[in-house]
Amino acid sequence: MIEKRRLGQSGVEGTILGFGCMRLPLNGPKPDNIDTDLAARMLHSAIDRGVNYVDTAYPYHSGGDRQTPGASETFVAQALAKGYREKVLLATKLPTWMVESRAQMNEILDFQLKRLDVRQLDFYLAHNINISVWDKLLSVGIREFFDEAVRDGRIRFPSFSFHDSYSLFEKVVTGYDWVMAQIQYNYLDKDYQAGQKGVELAAGRGVALVIMEPLRGGFLVSQVPQEPIDIFKEVRPDWSLPAWGFNWLWNRPEISVVLSGMSDMAQVEENLALAEKYRPEIFTDKEEAAVNKVRDFFKRRLQADCTGCGYCLPCPSGVEIPKNINFLNQFFLFDSQDAKDRCRYFYGIQVNQEERAENCVSCGECEEKCPQHLAIPKYLSKTAELYQA
């Protein structure tokens, strides 16, 4: 049996393992050409063994164009037919980057309901809330939109997904009566974006937490250097790298669901087996100490010892300094080109042009204000060199 946990104040329970539909298997190289037969077998196998949380979004499997509806939602509609819809909690997301008015939000939601062939969504998330969209969403009535959609029965639980700093997370999570927040969180990203402080804040407000990127897009499986592997093997030689990632998260009672974006049946089988075996007593202080050692190994790869305190702000040139330095640090965590390409992709969508390191004029004002006395212009110059197109 897979453990279930209550999703905040929703009154419903989700399984600790959720099925994410962002990395479904493909027929060929095009990301919108899902292998629907294999993907359906994977999803049905997970549901048949107890998984009850299914996550998709407007742009998933769209071919990289976030303005175009992807193939994931239509796949999910087909796969959940013939009785499967009633077995799961279904979540999809409002593409916040497209929103210009409250009327448009209603149009997009109605369009997604038709694509998913449902009258009601369990969880509807404002997708990828970050500093560039939050104020605009407030100005066009995001809170009133969610209130209306709950009243008329199109959605059950207003939610959001998040990719930005803790300071913004605090504003967002306290700015509306959310039921659930979806954040990136794993044993390496304990202090990244919303981080541990965000986990504690959300849990303290009764907001459920659904976790994305539990294995950092697979890099905590495929890109881990030998030294961390040896640390893990010394403590639990019987655990795989995915076991370490999932068990660390499931050991945190604040977390309700951990999403896994599985792309083949072997991953489904492995993750189901881990979820079925998990019990709170299997993750002890000994395992936590091993994770801390591995995290310290990766921290030694950081270029700048920035705490993200924000004392360097505001920058006269508009540079979002902590965010840029964070991306500098992320670039050096893993050695592979795939990892560096991933950093560049997220830098492109999460850092506005006016916030980027390339706008630094080396005035030195930030250095005078930095409690750590960091050579900030030097780090910004290096960031600009790495991330300029």
Legacy VTK file of the C-alpha trace (Angstrom):
# vtk DataFile Version 3.0
C-alpha trace
ASCII
DATASET POLYDATA
POINTS 389 float
0.000 0.000 0.000
1.136 3.537 -0.765
0.772 5.970 2.119
-1.744 8.798 1.769
-1.459 12.224 3.343
-3.993 14.983 3.724
-3.549 17.858 1.282
-3.702 20.762 3.702
-7.200 22.019 4.430
-8.693 20.420 1.312
-10.184 17.469 3.156
-8.772 15.049 0.539
-5.772 12.744 0.735
-3.105 12.268 -1.894
-0.656 9.424 -2.242
2.936 10.298 -1.360
3.866 9.491 -4.985
2.176 11.497 -7.718
2.295 10.978 -11.487
3.670 13.984 -13.377
2.852 14.206 -17.083
5.653 16.529 -18.213
8.175 13.900 -19.408
6.030 11.221 -21.017
7.588 8.716 -23.471
7.743 9.847 -27.088
7.380 8.397 -30.576
10.411 10.009 -32.162
12.222 13.263 -31.371
9.297 15.702 -31.352
8.173 16.503 -27.769
4.500 16.791 -28.790
4.452 13.250 -30.228
3.640 11.236 -27.099
3.759 7.441 -27.256
0.179 7.323 -25.995
-0.037 3.520 -25.740
3.042 3.218 -23.527
2.213 6.364 -21.552
-1.315 5.101 -20.871
0.024 1.736 -19.663
2.395 3.578 -17.345
-0.324 5.818 -15.927
-2.820 2.968 -15.547
-0.221 0.808 -13.812
0.462 3.572 -11.311
-3.231 4.192 -10.623
-3.986 0.469 -10.368
-1.340 0.211 -7.634
-2.741 3.133 -5.681
-1.324 6.415 -7.060
-4.150 8.957 -6.944
-2.568 12.300 -7.914
-2.085 13.202 -11.604
-0.424 16.447 -12.662
-0.327 18.101 -16.085
-0.217 21.640 -17.498
-1.184 23.753 -20.500
2.275 23.766 -22.192
3.498 20.253 -21.365
4.629 18.455 -24.542
4.075 21.500 -26.732
7.399 21.450 -28.495
8.935 24.207 -26.394
6.492 26.998 -27.261
4.807 27.955 -23.992
2.102 29.881 -25.865
0.873 26.714 -27.578
-1.244 24.115 -25.768
0.717 20.901 -25.502
-0.273 17.295 -26.012
-0.154 16.335 -22.330
-3.648 17.512 -21.362
-5.320 15.733 -24.283
-3.358 12.568 -23.490
-4.503 12.718 -19.873
-8.128 13.064 -20.992
-7.860 9.906 -23.069
-5.936 7.959 -20.434
-8.388 8.809 -17.637
-11.439 7.688 -19.599
-13.340 4.504 -18.746
-13.378 4.978 -14.995
-9.865 6.204 -14.234
-10.871 9.846 -13.746
-12.894 8.911 -10.675
-9.851 7.280 -9.074
-7.569 10.308 -9.051
-7.101 13.899 -8.004
-6.489 15.807 -11.230
-4.323 18.930 -11.399
-3.515 21.257 -14.274
-2.219 24.816 -14.485
-3.137 28.282 -15.691
-0.363 29.630 -18.010
0.248 32.838 -16.054
2.688 34.268 -18.630
-0.220 34.516 -21.117
-2.673 36.233 -18.804
-3.703 39.816 -19.568
-7.204 39.960 -18.080
-9.650 38.167 -15.817
-11.816 37.329 -18.833
-8.848 35.623 -20.455
-8.275 33.499 -17.356
-11.859 32.272 -17.598
-11.435 31.509 -21.290
-8.252 29.524 -20.702
-9.783 27.526 -17.851
-12.859 26.670 -19.944
-10.576 25.633 -22.816
-8.600 23.344 -20.507
-11.740 21.769 -19.070
-12.794 20.838 -22.614
-9.349 19.491 -23.460
-9.356 17.352 -20.315
-12.982 16.336 -20.887
-14.011 17.185 -17.327
-16.467 19.571 -15.719
-14.332 20.125 -12.663
-10.635 20.115 -11.764
-9.513 19.095 -8.315
-6.428 21.337 -8.196
-5.946 24.314 -10.508
-2.560 25.980 -10.199
-1.394 29.418 -11.174
1.621 28.123 -13.072
5.186 29.266 -12.433
4.541 32.303 -10.263
7.615 34.523 -10.239
8.421 38.176 -9.735
7.713 39.026 -13.373
4.055 37.930 -13.235
2.856 38.242 -9.628
1.971 41.940 -9.604
0.276 41.635 -12.985
-1.794 38.677 -11.773
-2.958 40.705 -8.790
-3.854 43.652 -10.999
-6.039 41.572 -13.324
-7.852 39.848 -10.459
-6.273 36.426 -9.979
-7.778 36.122 -6.494
-11.270 37.064 -7.688
-10.901 34.639 -10.606
-10.123 31.743 -8.283
-13.018 32.699 -5.983
-15.394 32.673 -8.959
-14.092 29.361 -10.328
-14.568 27.694 -6.938
-18.074 29.110 -6.535
-19.261 27.940 -9.946
-17.700 24.499 -9.463
-15.103 24.509 -12.222
-12.298 23.938 -9.706
-12.167 22.634 -6.169
-8.859 23.851 -4.743
-6.974 27.054 -5.727
-3.237 26.399 -5.896
0.004 27.681 -7.372
3.389 26.491 -8.541
6.455 28.538 -7.804
9.950 29.294 -9.145
11.480 32.299 -7.418
12.942 33.574 -4.153
11.674 32.966 -0.635
10.811 36.656 -0.237
8.322 36.443 -3.100
7.039 33.066 -1.881
6.189 34.687 1.440
4.160 37.382 -0.341
2.348 34.884 -2.522
1.529 32.285 0.109
0.183 34.947 2.486
-1.580 36.876 -0.287
-4.508 34.513 -0.840
-6.285 31.581 0.778
-4.410 28.911 -1.185
-5.042 25.227 -0.600
-1.814 23.928 -2.114
1.617 25.135 -3.254
3.855 23.211 -5.634
7.571 23.933 -5.236
10.941 22.610 -6.339
12.505 20.899 -3.333
14.958 18.052 -2.886
17.890 17.182 -0.654
20.223 19.386 -2.697
17.779 22.317 -3.064
16.960 22.630 0.616
17.761 26.346 0.541
16.865 27.004 -3.113
13.903 29.184 -4.153
11.147 28.736 -1.522
13.372 26.228 0.272
13.042 24.953 3.807
11.721 28.295 5.058
8.979 28.117 2.463
8.092 24.562 3.467
7.724 25.638 7.077
5.756 28.780 6.218
3.285 26.951 3.988
2.799 24.107 6.461
2.248 26.592 9.284
-0.574 28.176 7.283
-2.197 24.845 6.479
-1.171 25.020 2.812
-0.453 21.590 1.357
2.894 21.025 -0.337
3.334 19.106 -3.571
6.959 18.670 -4.596
8.324 18.867 -8.122
11.860 18.009 -9.261
12.479 15.533 -6.397
15.499 14.194 -8.328
16.347 17.563 -9.927
15.229 16.519 -13.383
17.074 13.207 -13.008
20.444 14.798 -12.226
20.417 13.363 -8.682
20.421 9.956 -10.359
22.450 10.312 -13.552
24.941 13.084 -12.716
26.038 12.377 -9.122
29.857 12.210 -8.792
31.511 9.202 -7.173
32.239 10.777 -3.774
28.543 11.314 -2.873
27.727 7.834 -4.186
30.349 6.361 -1.855
28.918 8.337 1.092
25.473 6.906 0.403
26.719 3.346 -0.156
28.592 3.320 3.141
25.350 3.985 5.018
22.778 2.104 2.930
24.369 -0.092 0.224
20.914 -1.471 -0.580
19.429 1.914 -1.544
19.448 3.287 -5.073
19.998 6.983 -5.763
16.253 7.468 -6.386
15.571 5.838 -3.011
17.703 8.464 -1.292
15.886 11.282 -3.086
12.356 10.080 -2.454
12.856 8.793 1.090
14.431 12.097 2.172
11.327 13.931 0.966
8.784 11.432 2.286
10.448 11.676 5.693
9.149 15.274 5.925
5.594 15.266 7.277
4.901 18.747 5.839
5.000 17.235 2.329
1.839 15.634 0.974
2.750 14.488 -2.554
6.056 14.045 -4.379
5.645 14.251 -8.154
7.683 12.070 -10.459
7.856 12.817 -14.184
8.398 9.263 -15.400
9.316 8.516 -19.004
9.456 4.723 -19.146
7.904 1.712 -17.430
11.089 0.854 -15.529
10.923 4.213 -13.747
7.268 3.622 -12.920
8.033 0.232 -11.445
10.998 1.493 -9.412
9.134 4.501 -8.025
6.054 2.445 -7.167
8.231 -0.081 -5.327
9.910 2.713 -3.351
6.556 4.264 -2.421
5.126 0.909 -1.353
8.167 0.165 0.828
8.409 3.565 2.472
7.786 3.693 6.201
8.783 6.606 8.476
11.132 4.446 10.506
13.432 3.655 7.555
14.899 7.186 7.421
16.846 7.775 10.621
19.421 10.281 11.856
22.079 8.117 10.201
20.539 8.600 6.761
20.006 12.320 7.408
23.681 12.707 8.294
24.684 11.051 5.014
22.475 13.453 3.055
24.060 16.384 4.901
27.527 15.175 3.883
26.442 14.910 0.258
24.918 18.385 0.359
28.180 19.725 1.807
30.051 18.113 -1.094
27.936 20.043 -3.590
28.175 23.257 -1.567
31.945 23.162 -1.976
31.338 23.579 -5.707
29.575 26.904 -5.225
31.334 29.924 -6.675
29.979 32.529 -4.259
28.977 32.139 -0.622
25.820 34.200 -1.118
23.050 33.710 1.436
20.430 35.531 -0.656
19.803 38.028 2.149
19.088 40.844 -0.316
21.027 43.564 1.513
22.736 44.347 -1.808
19.408 45.501 -3.272
18.137 47.593 -4.880
20.772 47.719 -7.594
20.950 51.133 -9.338
21.075 49.280 -12.673
18.127 47.022 -11.833
20.141 43.799 -11.559
18.470 41.145 -9.406
21.776 40.294 -7.731
20.933 37.258 -5.517
19.026 35.583 -8.336
21.954 35.981 -10.748
24.508 34.734 -8.240
22.280 31.750 -7.519
22.324 30.859 -11.223
26.112 31.227 -11.212
26.294 28.696 -8.384
23.821 26.327 -10.029
25.924 26.270 -13.197
28.839 24.602 -11.402
26.986 21.976 -9.342
27.089 19.320 -12.067
29.697 18.724 -14.759
27.605 17.633 -17.740
26.578 19.764 -20.702
22.967 18.696 -20.098
23.064 20.255 -16.647
24.521 23.495 -17.974
21.960 23.631 -20.806
19.224 23.205 -18.210
20.613 26.156 -16.238
20.622 28.330 -19.343
17.044 27.340 -20.158
15.741 28.303 -16.727
17.796 31.498 -16.638
16.118 32.492 -19.884
12.595 32.090 -18.525
13.104 33.079 -14.873
15.306 36.175 -15.123
13.898 39.174 -16.974
16.145 41.047 -19.383
16.340 44.101 -17.133
17.310 41.938 -14.121
20.243 40.171 -15.772
23.891 40.314 -14.771
24.902 41.839 -18.092
23.344 45.141 -16.921
25.897 45.538 -14.099
28.065 48.658 -14.478
30.450 47.744 -11.604
29.515 50.792 -9.539
30.461 48.909 -6.332
27.412 49.988 -4.323
26.428 46.361 -3.737
29.836 45.449 -2.315
29.567 48.189 0.293
26.206 46.818 1.477
27.025 43.076 1.363
27.341 41.546 4.886
29.563 38.796 3.407
31.836 41.335 1.682
31.512 39.463 -1.601
33.124 40.757 -4.793
29.687 40.994 -6.371
30.596 42.750 -9.651
33.154 40.009 -10.338
30.508 37.319 -9.825
27.987 39.202 -11.970
30.551 39.520 -14.755
31.111 35.766 -14.646
27.353 35.148 -14.659
26.898 37.396 -17.692
29.677 35.558 -19.511
28.005 32.194 -18.857
24.421 33.185 -19.630
24.543 35.795 -22.395
22.975 34.512 -25.587
LINES 1 390
389 0 1 2 3 4 5 6 7 8 9 10 11 12 13 14 15 16 17 18 19 20 21 22 23 24 25 26 27 28 29 30 31 32 33 34 35 36 37 38 39 40 41 42 43 44 45 46 47 48 49 50 51 52 53 54 55 56 57 58 59 60 61 62 63 64 65 66 67 68 69 70 71 72 73 74 75 76 77 78 79 80 81 82 83 84 85 86 87 88 89 90 91 92 93 94 95 96 97 98 99 100 101 102 103 104 105 106 107 108 109 110 111 112 113 114 115 116 117 118 119 120 121 122 123 124 125 126 127 128 129 130 131 132 133 134 135 136 137 138 139 140 141 142 143 144 145 146 147 148 149 150 151 152 153 154 155 156 157 158 159 160 161 162 163 164 165 166 167 168 169 170 171 172 173 174 175 176 177 178 179 180 181 182 183 184 185 186 187 188 189 190 191 192 193 194 195 196 197 198 199 200 201 202 203 204 205 206 207 208 209 210 211 212 213 214 215 216 217 218 219 220 221 222 223 224 225 226 227 228 229 230 231 232 233 234 235 236 237 238 239 240 241 242 243 244 245 246 247 248 249 250 251 252 253 254 255 256 257 258 259 260 261 262 263 264 265 266 267 268 269 270 271 272 273 274 275 276 277 278 279 280 281 282 283 284 285 286 287 288 289 290 291 292 293 294 295 296 297 298 299 300 301 302 303 304 305 306 307 308 309 310 311 312 313 314 315 316 317 318 319 320 321 322 323 324 325 326 327 328 329 330 331 332 333 334 335 336 337 338 339 340 341 342 343 344 345 346 347 348 349 350 351 352 353 354 355 356 357 358 359 360 361 362 363 364 365 366 367 368 369 370 371 372 373 374 375 376 377 378 379 380 381 382 383 384 385 386 387 388
